[in-house]
Amino acid sequence: MIELYHHGSSVCAAKVRWGLVEKGLDFETHYIDILKGEQFDPEYRKLNPKAVVPTLVHDGLVITESTVILEYLDLVFPEKRLTPSDPLEYVKTRYWTKALDEYLHISCGTLTFASAHRHTLRKNLSESELEEFLANTPSDSVTKDWAGRKQQLVAFGFGAPGVAEMVLMYDKYLAEMNSELQVTTWLASDEFGLADVSLTPYVNRIAMLGMSEWWERGRYPFLENWWQRIQGRSTFKSSILDWCPEDLTNDLMTFGSMSWPEVRQILMSAETH
C-alpha cells in the first residue's frame, strides 16, 4: 500500500504525484494544508521531522525528500522506469535533480513567498495565528535557515535580503534548461523521464504566478516549446493542476501577476550589466 502526504501547491509533492501517476501506481492521499500549519501537527512530525511535504509511506516504510522518493519508486517498481538506463542520460538526470535540490528549490520557495504566499497567509490567518505559524517552522526545514528566511519574506516580500539573487538563480536554471532542450527533445534525452517530471513543477510555479513572460516572446524558445508539450501530456493536469484548491490557484495568479513587474525589473537589470 502506498500513501502520500501532500499539498496542492507544493512543488515537491507535485513531482511525486506525477511520478506515481506516470508509473501507473495506485496510492492513497492525505492532504496536509501547509498554509494553515497542518504540517506542524505532532503526529505528522513523527513521520516528517522537517515538517514539510511530501512524505511517502509504503507498506509501513516512511520515506521523505521528494527526489529520494522518486528514486525509491523506480527501484521498487521498475516495470515503468522514469530514470534512463543509458549511463550518460542517467548522469544528466542526476545533474538536474541535484541542481534542483541544492539551488532551484530554495529559489522557488523564495519567489513564491515573496510574491504570493505572504499575502495568502495574511489574508487567511490572524496576526497571532501568523506569528504561531512562523514560530512553528523548524530551524532545519527547507534549508538550515528557512525559519528565519520565511519570516523575512513574509514581512518584507521583495524587500527581504537576497530575493533578487534567488530570482537570478531561478533564471540561470531556466536558461540552462533552454540550452539543453536545443540538443534533446526532453531534458536528459529524447524520451520523457525523471528530469522532466522533477523540473515541471518549478516551471509550472512560474506559470501559476502569472509570470510566463519569463520565457515567452523569444526569450527561451526551446523551454517554451517544452512547456507546451508538457502541458499536452494526458497526466499533467490531473496530477499537478487539479490538486491545487481554486482559492489558492487564484491567489497565486493574482498576487504573482502583481509581482511580475518586480521580477521583470530584476531580470532586466541583470541583462543590462
CORTA-V599962 format. One record per helix or strand. SS is the DSSP state (H for helix, E for strand). FROM is the first residue (numbers start at 1). TO is the last residue. Records with the same first field share a line. If there is no record, write none. Layout:
SS: FROM-TO  FROM-TO
//
This chain:
E: 2-6  28-31  55-58  61-64
H: 11-22  38-40  42-47  66-76  78-80  87-124  127-135  146-159  163-180  194-208  212-214  221-231  236-241  246-271
//
